Amino acid sequence: MPLRCDVDPRLPGLIAFQDHVVHRAQALEHGLTQPAIAYRLRRALWRPLLPEVYLTHPGEASRRQMLIAAVLFAGPASAIDGADACRFHGVQAVAVDQRVQVVVPYGEPVRSRGFVVVRRTLVPFDVVSTGVIRYVEPATAVVAATRRMRQSRLVLAAFSDAVQRRVTTVDDLCRAHVQGPPRNSRFGDHALAALASGIRSVPEADFRRLADASAVLPQVEYNVWLRLACGRVVCVDALIADSGVVHETNGRSAHAREDLFEDLQERHDALTTSGLIVLHNPPRRLREHPREVVAQVERCHARYAGRGLPPGVTRLRWPSENFLEPIAQNRLGSAGFAV
């Protein structure tokens, strides 16, 4: 039997607060001795997750316990970075793997170990704290996550998802992108250029490439807010103002529910009744039949070129945050963020 030690009665509460994860220094500070910790490890009452960080119950660690362990291991100046921070803030178009990314100020001595990947930065970073876990702010999280991606479509999906969900802004993403590490930043450059042009999803970017390559179509505008003749305010995915042609990218996942499909149909009818020529294509058709899609848009534009927007349809400036609320129901989104 190990010698009994005088344990601080607050230790069980601390361990429970940290989801049964504890740092060795915390245990010693609350009265456990080195032999007492060794006894718990030897009897498999505790098990190591990271150097000097322990899980205090048998079984596998949950994702939350891994995040808590990473923060305890990396120290009080650290914060969860990358994909896990994106998911915390609500960005879904970022995949989480077995690793946990953390960021620390440049001078911190901690190194990557086990499932923890440490990123050092000279740039001060803002932190959102939940009491146990600290996360970097949304724009920094998205940029850090996308630096590890090797496909331009994945980077654009993450950037556009964050903006569409109003988790962050294009300006904040630009700031975090410039301040972020230069390595693998090329795809971020392309994504920000697309967002600046009005693109808000990967399928919209696919259509933009087709429209830009066309020798027939004039300048196409993206995510344009219009007031229809009936007074309704809508945001269309792509607008050719010279001919009043609208292109909508409609993904099945974004409109699979019956009520959303009915809303889509009703929205289409409102646009058509106002005199706009509305074309719809799903993301798959944009990828698999691009020549057919652009040829269809070209024919419609050629037929109505020069007429401009129909009478009663007016362009609106980008709405303010308060203006967005009452009309959000009219913006059904594009095609989600399938890549």
C-alpha positions as CSV (number, residue, x, y, z in Angstrom):
1,M,0.0,0.0,0.0
2,P,1.3,3.5,-0.8
3,L,1.8,6.0,2.0
4,R,-1.3,8.1,2.4
5,C,-0.8,11.8,1.4
6,D,-2.6,14.9,2.4
7,V,-4.6,15.7,-0.8
8,D,-6.3,19.0,-1.2
9,P,-10.1,18.3,-1.2
10,R,-10.4,20.6,-4.3
11,L,-8.5,18.2,-6.5
12,P,-11.5,16.0,-7.4
13,G,-13.4,19.1,-8.4
14,L,-10.6,20.3,-10.6
15,I,-10.3,17.0,-12.3
16,A,-14.0,16.8,-12.9
17,F,-14.0,20.4,-14.2
18,Q,-11.3,19.4,-16.7
19,D,-13.2,16.3,-17.9
20,H,-11.0,13.9,-16.0
21,V,-7.8,15.3,-17.4
22,V,-5.1,16.6,-15.2
23,H,-1.5,17.9,-15.5
24,R,1.2,16.5,-13.3
25,A,2.0,19.9,-11.9
26,Q,-1.7,20.4,-10.9
27,A,-1.7,17.1,-9.1
28,L,1.5,17.9,-7.2
29,E,0.2,21.4,-6.3
30,H,-3.0,19.8,-4.8
31,G,-1.1,17.4,-2.5
32,L,-0.4,14.3,-4.5
33,T,3.1,13.0,-4.2
34,Q,5.4,11.6,-6.9
35,P,4.9,8.0,-5.5
36,A,1.1,8.5,-5.4
37,I,1.0,9.5,-9.1
38,A,3.3,6.6,-10.0
39,Y,1.0,4.2,-8.1
40,R,-2.1,5.4,-10.1
41,L,-0.2,5.0,-13.3
42,R,1.1,1.6,-12.4
43,R,-2.4,0.3,-11.4
44,A,-3.9,1.8,-14.6
45,L,-6.1,4.1,-12.6
46,W,-4.6,7.0,-14.6
47,R,-2.9,6.8,-18.0
48,P,-0.7,9.3,-19.9
49,L,-2.2,11.2,-22.8
50,L,0.8,13.5,-23.3
51,P,4.0,14.1,-21.4
52,E,2.9,14.9,-17.8
53,V,-0.8,15.0,-18.8
54,Y,-3.0,12.2,-17.6
55,L,-6.5,10.8,-18.2
56,T,-7.9,9.8,-14.8
57,H,-10.3,7.1,-15.9
58,P,-9.9,3.9,-18.0
59,G,-10.9,3.9,-21.6
60,E,-10.2,6.0,-24.7
61,A,-10.1,9.8,-24.5
62,S,-12.9,11.8,-26.1
63,R,-12.1,14.6,-28.6
64,R,-12.8,17.2,-25.9
65,Q,-10.5,15.5,-23.5
66,M,-7.8,15.5,-26.2
67,L,-8.3,19.3,-26.6
68,I,-8.0,19.9,-22.9
69,A,-4.9,17.7,-22.7
70,A,-3.4,19.7,-25.5
71,V,-4.0,23.0,-23.8
72,L,-2.6,21.7,-20.5
73,F,0.4,20.4,-22.3
74,A,1.1,23.5,-24.3
75,G,0.7,25.9,-21.4
76,P,-1.4,29.0,-20.5
77,A,-0.2,31.0,-23.4
78,S,-1.5,28.5,-25.9
79,A,-4.8,28.1,-27.8
80,I,-6.5,25.5,-29.9
81,D,-5.8,26.3,-33.6
82,G,-6.9,25.0,-37.0
83,A,-9.7,22.6,-37.6
84,D,-10.9,22.2,-34.0
85,A,-11.1,25.9,-33.6
86,C,-13.0,26.2,-36.9
87,R,-15.5,23.6,-35.7
88,F,-15.9,25.4,-32.3
89,H,-16.8,28.6,-34.2
90,G,-19.3,26.9,-36.5
91,V,-17.3,26.4,-39.7
92,Q,-18.2,23.0,-41.0
93,A,-16.3,22.8,-44.3
94,V,-13.1,21.8,-42.4
95,A,-12.3,18.1,-41.7
96,V,-10.9,17.2,-38.3
97,D,-8.2,14.4,-38.2
98,Q,-6.5,12.7,-35.3
99,R,-4.1,15.6,-34.6
100,V,-4.8,18.6,-32.4
101,Q,-3.3,21.9,-33.6
102,V,-2.3,24.5,-31.0
103,V,-0.7,27.9,-31.4
104,V,1.8,29.5,-29.0
105,P,3.8,32.7,-29.0
106,Y,7.1,32.4,-30.7
107,G,9.3,32.2,-27.5
108,E,7.4,29.3,-25.8
109,P,9.6,26.2,-25.4
110,V,6.9,23.6,-26.0
111,R,7.3,21.3,-29.0
112,S,5.0,19.0,-31.0
113,R,4.5,15.7,-29.2
114,G,2.1,12.8,-29.6
115,F,-1.2,14.0,-31.2
116,V,-0.4,17.7,-30.6
117,V,1.0,19.8,-33.4
118,V,2.4,23.1,-32.2
119,R,2.5,26.2,-34.4
120,R,4.6,29.3,-33.3
121,T,3.8,32.8,-34.3
122,L,5.2,36.2,-33.8
123,V,1.8,37.8,-34.4
124,P,-0.4,38.4,-31.3
125,F,-3.6,36.3,-31.5
126,D,-7.0,36.9,-29.9
127,V,-8.5,34.0,-27.9
128,V,-12.0,32.9,-27.1
129,S,-12.1,31.0,-23.8
130,T,-14.7,28.5,-22.6
131,G,-13.2,28.3,-19.1
132,V,-11.2,25.1,-19.8
133,I,-10.3,25.3,-23.5
134,R,-9.0,28.4,-25.3
135,Y,-9.6,28.8,-29.0
136,V,-8.1,31.3,-31.5
137,E,-10.5,33.7,-33.1
138,P,-12.4,32.5,-36.2
139,A,-10.4,34.1,-39.1
140,T,-7.0,32.9,-37.6
141,A,-8.5,29.4,-37.2
142,V,-9.7,29.2,-40.8
143,V,-6.4,30.4,-42.2
144,A,-4.4,28.0,-40.0
145,A,-6.5,25.1,-41.1
146,T,-6.3,25.9,-44.8
147,R,-2.5,26.2,-44.8
148,R,-2.5,22.4,-44.4
149,M,-4.8,21.8,-47.4
150,R,-3.4,20.8,-50.8
151,Q,-6.5,21.5,-53.0
152,S,-7.7,25.0,-54.0
153,R,-11.4,23.9,-53.8
154,L,-11.0,22.8,-50.2
155,V,-9.5,26.2,-49.2
156,L,-12.3,28.1,-51.0
157,A,-14.9,25.9,-49.4
158,A,-13.5,26.7,-45.9
159,F,-13.2,30.4,-46.6
160,S,-16.7,30.7,-48.1
161,D,-18.3,28.6,-45.4
162,A,-16.9,30.9,-42.7
163,V,-18.3,34.0,-44.6
164,Q,-21.6,32.5,-45.5
165,R,-22.3,31.4,-41.9
166,R,-21.3,34.9,-40.8
167,V,-18.6,33.5,-38.5
168,T,-16.1,36.0,-39.8
169,T,-15.7,38.6,-42.6
170,V,-13.7,38.8,-45.8
171,D,-11.7,41.6,-44.3
172,D,-10.8,39.6,-41.2
173,L,-9.8,36.6,-43.4
174,C,-7.6,38.9,-45.4
175,R,-5.9,40.2,-42.3
176,A,-5.3,36.7,-40.9
177,H,-4.1,35.5,-44.3
178,V,-1.5,38.3,-44.6
179,Q,-0.4,37.8,-41.0
180,G,-0.3,34.0,-41.4
181,P,2.7,31.9,-42.4
182,P,3.7,32.4,-46.1
183,R,4.1,28.7,-46.7
184,N,1.2,27.2,-48.7
185,S,-0.6,30.6,-48.9
186,R,-1.2,30.5,-52.7
187,F,-4.6,28.8,-52.5
188,G,-5.6,31.4,-49.9
189,D,-4.7,34.1,-52.3
190,H,-7.1,32.5,-54.9
191,A,-9.9,32.0,-52.4
192,L,-9.7,35.7,-51.2
193,A,-9.8,36.9,-54.8
194,A,-12.9,34.8,-55.4
195,L,-14.6,36.1,-52.3
196,A,-13.7,39.7,-53.2
197,S,-15.5,39.2,-56.6
198,G,-18.7,38.1,-54.8
199,I,-18.2,34.3,-54.9
200,R,-19.6,32.6,-51.8
201,S,-19.2,28.9,-52.6
202,V,-17.1,26.4,-54.6
203,P,-19.9,25.7,-57.2
204,E,-20.2,29.5,-57.7
205,A,-16.5,29.6,-58.4
206,D,-16.9,26.8,-60.9
207,F,-19.5,28.9,-62.8
208,R,-17.3,32.0,-62.6
209,R,-14.5,30.1,-64.3
210,L,-16.9,29.1,-67.1
211,A,-18.3,32.7,-67.5
212,D,-14.8,34.2,-67.5
213,A,-13.7,31.9,-70.2
214,S,-16.7,32.7,-72.4
215,A,-16.0,34.9,-75.5
216,V,-19.8,35.8,-75.6
217,L,-20.7,36.8,-72.0
218,P,-19.9,40.2,-70.6
219,Q,-18.9,40.9,-67.1
220,V,-20.9,38.8,-64.7
221,E,-21.7,40.0,-61.1
222,Y,-22.0,37.6,-58.2
223,N,-24.3,37.6,-55.1
224,V,-26.1,40.7,-56.2
225,W,-29.0,42.1,-54.1
226,L,-32.1,43.1,-56.1
227,R,-35.4,44.6,-55.3
228,L,-38.1,43.0,-57.5
229,A,-41.1,44.7,-59.0
230,C,-43.2,43.1,-56.2
231,G,-41.0,44.7,-53.5
232,R,-39.3,41.5,-52.5
233,V,-35.6,41.6,-51.9
234,V,-33.5,38.7,-53.1
235,C,-29.8,37.9,-53.6
236,V,-29.1,36.2,-56.9
237,D,-26.0,34.0,-57.3
238,A,-24.9,35.5,-60.7
239,L,-26.3,38.4,-62.7
240,I,-25.7,39.6,-66.2
241,A,-27.2,43.0,-65.9
242,D,-27.0,43.8,-69.7
243,S,-29.5,41.1,-70.5
244,G,-31.3,40.5,-67.2
245,V,-30.1,36.8,-67.1
246,V,-29.7,35.2,-63.7
247,H,-27.8,32.0,-63.0
248,E,-28.5,30.1,-59.7
249,T,-26.4,27.2,-58.5
250,N,-28.7,25.0,-56.6
251,G,-27.3,21.9,-54.7
252,R,-29.5,19.0,-53.8
253,S,-28.3,19.0,-50.2
254,A,-29.2,22.7,-49.7
255,H,-32.8,22.2,-50.9
256,A,-33.5,18.6,-50.1
257,R,-36.3,19.2,-47.6
258,E,-39.7,19.6,-49.2
259,D,-40.3,23.0,-47.7
260,L,-37.0,24.4,-48.9
261,F,-37.7,23.0,-52.4
262,E,-41.1,24.8,-52.4
263,D,-39.4,28.0,-51.3
264,L,-36.9,27.6,-54.1
265,Q,-39.7,27.2,-56.6
266,E,-41.6,30.2,-55.2
267,R,-38.5,32.3,-55.4
268,H,-37.9,31.3,-59.0
269,D,-41.4,32.3,-59.9
270,A,-41.0,35.7,-58.2
271,L,-37.8,36.3,-60.3
272,T,-39.4,35.2,-63.5
273,T,-42.6,37.2,-62.9
274,S,-40.4,40.3,-62.5
275,G,-39.0,39.7,-66.0
276,L,-35.6,38.1,-65.2
277,I,-34.4,35.1,-67.2
278,V,-33.5,32.5,-64.5
279,L,-31.3,29.5,-65.2
280,H,-30.6,26.8,-62.6
281,N,-27.8,24.2,-62.5
282,P,-26.6,21.8,-59.8
283,P,-22.9,21.6,-58.9
284,R,-22.5,18.3,-60.6
285,R,-23.7,19.6,-63.9
286,L,-21.3,22.5,-63.7
287,R,-18.4,20.0,-63.2
288,E,-19.5,17.3,-65.7
289,H,-21.2,19.3,-68.4
290,P,-19.5,22.7,-68.4
291,R,-19.8,23.4,-72.1
292,E,-23.6,22.7,-72.1
293,V,-24.0,25.1,-69.1
294,V,-22.1,28.0,-70.5
295,A,-23.7,27.5,-74.0
296,Q,-27.2,27.7,-72.5
297,V,-26.3,30.9,-70.6
298,E,-24.7,32.4,-73.8
299,R,-27.8,31.7,-75.8
300,C,-30.1,33.4,-73.3
301,H,-27.8,36.4,-73.1
302,A,-27.5,36.7,-76.8
303,R,-31.4,36.8,-77.1
304,Y,-31.9,39.5,-74.5
305,A,-28.6,41.5,-74.8
306,G,-29.0,45.2,-74.4
307,R,-32.4,45.3,-72.7
308,G,-30.9,45.7,-69.2
309,L,-32.8,44.9,-66.0
310,P,-36.6,44.6,-66.4
311,P,-38.8,47.5,-65.3
312,G,-39.3,47.6,-61.6
313,V,-36.1,45.6,-60.8
314,T,-33.5,47.7,-59.1
315,R,-30.0,46.9,-57.8
316,L,-29.3,47.4,-54.1
317,R,-26.1,48.1,-52.3
318,W,-24.8,45.4,-50.1
319,P,-27.2,45.4,-47.1
320,S,-26.2,46.2,-43.6
321,E,-26.3,43.6,-40.8
322,N,-29.7,45.0,-39.6
323,F,-31.1,44.9,-43.1
324,L,-30.1,41.3,-43.6
325,E,-32.3,39.9,-40.8
326,P,-35.8,40.5,-42.2
327,I,-34.7,39.3,-45.7
328,A,-32.6,36.3,-44.7
329,Q,-35.4,34.0,-45.5
330,N,-35.3,35.0,-49.1
331,R,-31.6,34.0,-49.4
332,L,-31.7,30.2,-49.7
333,G,-28.0,29.9,-50.3
334,S,-26.2,28.5,-53.3
335,A,-25.2,24.9,-53.2
336,G,-23.8,24.4,-49.8
337,F,-20.1,23.7,-49.7
338,A,-19.7,20.4,-51.4
339,V,-16.4,20.1,-53.2
